[in-house]
């Protein structure tokens, strides 16, 4: 099997291309994804419509009436060649006051039991780390956070809840995240924040952005 050289590019339908930077979640790879995304936003090529960054790739939509695939690819590769230290921005730090356990964290005890530790240990471990926002998705403003300690990793619920209140802090596998709006969900809920993560009337409407650093701060109810 031949070795894959990153990044590589491929068509995604008749008006998009996909740029892939790696095959596993990695902070350095994710920073390259968002550096390219940021540069394309700041200096869009003719026909660029939208970019959708993920953990390891970026989907780039273009107007096929204004630019073809080869033209879009050449523009993306030229932008990529200009990514360097000057494109890196200091990470914005966001602290999230969080009430753990009780009605706000109905799955805290299960996470503790699953990992053979106490609920207090879960809180201490979860709130001792800084988390990198790798991508946004699932619902408007939902941050997928990387960097969680594997000592509190816990599988998703076998049956997702039909209602998870906005602000709920959850764990799914080796990831943690915060629900920005009321929605169904299958993550293990260990706490809740009162911060408003999504407000359509606010600019920008999302509290988080890819590349931010998030830190959870335990508070009393």
HELIX and SHEET records of a PDB file:
HELIX    1   1 UNK A   27  UNK A   42  1                                  16    
HELIX    2   2 UNK A   69  UNK A   81  1                                  13    
HELIX    3   3 UNK A   85  UNK A   87  5                                   3    
HELIX    4   4 UNK A  102  UNK A  104  5                                   3    
HELIX    5   5 UNK A  108  UNK A  114  1                                   7    
HELIX    6   6 UNK A  119  UNK A  126  1                                   8    
HELIX    7   7 UNK A  150  UNK A  152  5                                   3    
SHEET    1   A 4 UNK A   8  UNK A  11  0                                        
SHEET    2   A 4 UNK A  16  UNK A  20 -1                                        
SHEET    3   A 4 UNK A  57  UNK A  62 -1                                        
SHEET    4   A 4 UNK A  48  UNK A  53 -1                                        
SHEET    1   B 7 UNK A 143  UNK A 146  0                                        
SHEET    2   B 7 UNK A 130  UNK A 136 -1                                        
SHEET    3   B 7 UNK A 213  UNK A 218 -1                                        
SHEET    4   B 7 UNK A  93  UNK A 100  1                                        
SHEET    5   B 7 UNK A 188  UNK A 192 -1                                        
SHEET    6   B 7 UNK A 168  UNK A 172 -1                                        
SHEET    7   B 7 UNK A 175  UNK A 178 -1                                        
SHEET    1   C 2 UNK A 161  UNK A 164  0                                        
SHEET    2   C 2 UNK A 183  UNK A 185 -1                                        
END                                                                             
